[in-house]
Amino acid sequence: MASGSKSPSSVPTRTPRSAPDRRQRRSAEIRERLFRAALNLFAQKGFLETTVEDITEAADVGKGTFFNYFPSKDHILLAFGEMQLSKLEAAIATARQTNEPMPEFLRSLGVRMTQEPTRNPAIIRALLQAYLSTTPVREAMMDLQRRVHALHTQMIQLGQDRGEIRNDLPAAEIANVFRQTIFGTLLIWSLYGDATLHSRIEAAFNLLWTGLAPRANLTPSASVPFFTCGD
C-alpha cells in the first residue's frame, strides 16, 4: 500500500441523518399548523361548519396534504384529546417523583389542564359541539375518556396511599367526581367566556376538597353508597 494512503477502514463515514431529521421537523411543523388552524376555525366558525378545505387554506397547504396527517376532520379532536392526556400523564409522573402535598398538586392540575388552547372558550364550545354530534371517532373518544379516568384514578390512589385523600371510597369513584367537577366548571365558564376560568376552578376545587380530605373516623368498610357517572 502506498505511503500516506488510507485503508478503507480508516476513511471516516457519515450517517446521512440531516435529511431525515429535516423531513421529520418539516412534517411535525405541517401537522402542528393544520392542528392549530383547525382549532382556530372551530372557534370562529364552529366544528360542523368548518371544512377540510377551510383548514388547509388557513394552514397554507394543499387540500390533499391534510389526509397525510389526519384521516378526517374529526381526528383533530382526538389529537386535542391526546395532547391533554399527555399533560395529565406528565403531571402524574411528576407527582410520583415529588413530595408536593396532594391538595396543592390537584389545585395546580386544574390550571395546567386549562392552559392554551383550552383557555379559549370558543374552542371549548366547538369541541363540545363535536363531542355531542355523531362522529366517526366516537368510540375512540370514549376510549380516550376511559384512559383519562384511569389516570385520574391513579392520581387519587396515590393520594390515598399517602394518607392525603379519604380512603373510605374507591379511588375510581372519587376520580369520577374530580373529573366531573373540572369538566362541569369548564363547560359553564365556556358559556361566559370571561377571565374567570382559573378563579372558577379554584373555587370549585376548594369546595371539592372538603369532600376529598381524609376522614379520621371512617374506614373503607364504613363506605356508603356513592353515585358515579358511567365512563
C-alpha positions in Angstrom: 0.0 0.0 0.0 1.4 3.4 -0.9 2.7 5.6 1.9 0.2 8.1 3.1 -2.8 6.2 1.7 -5.7 5.4 3.9 -7.2 2.0 4.2 -10.9 1.7 3.7 -11.5 1.2 7.4 -9.7 4.5 8.3 -11.9 6.6 6.0 -14.4 8.4 8.2 -18.0 7.7 7.4 -21.0 10.0 7.8 -24.5 8.8 8.5 -27.0 10.8 6.4 -29.1 11.9 9.4 -29.7 15.6 8.5 -32.1 14.9 5.6 -34.5 12.6 7.6 -34.3 14.9 10.6 -35.2 17.8 8.4 -38.1 15.9 6.9 -39.3 14.9 10.3 -39.2 18.5 11.5 -41.0 19.7 8.4 -43.7 17.0 8.9 -44.2 18.0 12.5 -44.4 21.6 11.6 -47.1 21.0 9.0 -49.1 18.8 11.4 -48.9 21.5 14.0 -50.1 24.1 11.5 -53.0 22.0 10.5 -53.9 21.3 14.1 -53.8 24.9 15.2 -55.6 26.2 12.1 -58.4 23.7 12.7 -58.8 24.7 16.3 -58.9 28.4 15.4 -61.5 27.7 12.7 -63.6 25.6 15.1 -63.6 28.5 17.4 -64.5 31.0 14.7 -67.0 29.1 12.6 -67.9 26.0 14.7 -66.9 22.4 14.2 -69.7 21.4 11.9 -69.3 24.5 9.7 -65.6 24.1 9.2 -64.4 22.1 6.2 -61.1 20.4 5.5 -60.6 22.9 2.7 -61.0 25.7 5.2 -58.3 24.2 7.4 -55.8 23.6 4.6 -56.3 27.1 3.3 -55.7 28.6 6.7 -52.6 26.4 7.2 -51.4 27.2 3.6 -51.0 23.7 2.5 -52.7 21.6 -0.3 -56.0 20.0 0.5 -54.7 16.5 -0.1 -51.9 17.2 2.5 -54.5 17.2 5.3 -55.1 13.5 4.9 -51.5 12.7 5.2 -51.8 13.7 8.8 -55.4 13.2 9.9 -57.8 10.7 8.5 -60.7 13.1 8.9 -61.6 16.5 10.4 -62.9 14.6 13.5 -59.5 13.2 14.2 -58.4 16.8 15.1 -60.5 16.2 18.2 -58.5 13.1 19.0 -55.3 15.0 18.6 -56.5 17.6 21.0 -57.6 14.8 23.5 -54.2 13.1 23.2 -52.5 16.4 23.9 -54.5 16.8 27.1 -53.8 13.2 28.0 -50.1 13.8 27.7 -50.3 16.8 30.0 -52.1 14.6 32.6 -49.6 11.8 32.3 -46.7 14.2 32.7 -48.3 15.8 35.8 -48.9 12.4 37.5 -45.4 11.3 36.7 -44.1 14.4 38.4 -46.4 13.8 41.4 -44.9 10.4 41.9 -41.4 11.8 42.0 -42.1 14.7 44.3 -43.4 15.3 47.8 -45.8 18.1 46.8 -48.8 17.8 49.0 -51.8 16.4 47.1 -54.1 19.4 47.8 -51.6 21.7 46.1 -51.0 19.2 43.3 -54.6 18.8 42.5 -55.3 22.5 42.6 -52.4 23.2 40.2 -53.6 20.4 37.9 -56.8 22.2 37.1 -54.7 25.2 36.0 -52.3 23.1 33.9 -55.1 21.3 32.1 -56.8 24.5 31.2 -53.9 26.3 29.6 -53.8 27.3 25.9 -55.6 26.3 23.7 -58.2 25.1 26.3 -58.3 28.7 27.7 -60.2 29.8 24.5 -64.0 29.5 25.4 -65.0 29.3 21.7 -62.7 26.3 21.2 -64.3 24.6 24.2 -67.8 25.3 22.8 -66.8 23.9 19.4 -65.3 20.8 20.9 -68.4 20.2 23.0 -70.5 20.6 19.9 -68.3 18.0 18.1 -68.4 15.6 21.0 -72.2 15.7 21.2 -72.6 15.2 17.5 -72.5 11.9 15.7 -68.8 11.5 14.6 -66.9 8.6 13.1 -64.5 8.7 16.0 -67.0 8.5 18.9 -65.6 5.1 20.1 -62.1 6.5 20.0 -63.2 9.5 22.1 -64.9 7.2 24.6 -61.7 5.2 24.8 -59.7 8.4 25.4 -62.1 9.3 28.3 -61.6 5.8 29.8 -57.8 6.4 29.7 -58.3 9.8 31.3 -60.4 8.3 34.1 -57.8 5.6 34.6 -55.1 8.3 35.1 -57.3 10.2 37.5 -57.9 7.0 39.4 -54.1 6.5 39.7 -53.8 10.1 40.9 -56.4 9.6 43.6 -54.9 6.3 44.6 -51.6 8.0 45.1 -53.2 10.5 47.4 -54.9 7.7 49.4 -51.6 5.8 49.7 -50.0 8.9 51.2 -52.9 9.4 53.6 -53.8 12.7 52.0 -57.2 11.7 50.4 -60.0 9.9 52.1 -59.8 6.2 51.7 -63.3 5.1 52.6 -64.4 5.4 49.0 -62.9 3.7 45.9 -60.3 5.8 44.1 -62.3 5.3 40.8 -65.4 6.9 42.3 -63.6 9.9 43.7 -61.8 10.2 40.3 -65.2 10.4 38.6 -66.2 13.3 40.8 -63.0 15.1 40.3 -63.3 14.8 36.5 -66.9 15.9 36.5 -66.1 18.9 38.7 -63.4 20.2 36.4 -65.3 19.4 33.2 -68.5 21.0 34.5 -66.7 24.1 35.6 -65.1 24.3 32.2 -68.4 23.9 30.5 -70.2 26.6 32.5 -67.2 29.0 32.0 -67.3 28.5 28.2 -70.8 30.0 28.1 -69.5 33.2 29.6 -66.0 33.3 28.0 -64.7 35.8 30.6 -61.4 36.0 32.5 -62.8 34.0 35.5 -61.7 30.4 34.4 -58.9 29.9 36.9 -60.9 31.6 39.8 -63.8 29.3 39.0 -61.6 26.2 39.1 -60.0 27.4 42.3 -63.4 27.9 43.9 -64.7 24.5 42.7 -61.6 22.8 44.0 -61.8 24.4 47.4 -65.3 23.1 47.8 -64.4 19.7 46.4 -61.5 19.3 48.8 -63.9 19.5 51.8 -65.1 16.1 50.5 -61.7 14.7 49.5 -59.8 15.4 52.7 -59.1 12.3 54.9 -61.8 11.1 57.3 -60.4 10.3 60.7 -63.4 8.2 61.8 -64.1 6.3 58.5 -62.6 3.2 57.1 -63.2 1.5 53.7 -65.7 -0.9 55.4 -67.8 2.0 56.5 -68.3 3.3 53.0 -71.8 4.5 52.0 -73.3 4.1 48.5 -71.9 6.7 46.1 -73.3 7.8 42.8 -70.9 7.7 39.8 -71.4 8.6 36.2 -70.6 5.9 33.6 -67.4 6.3 31.5 
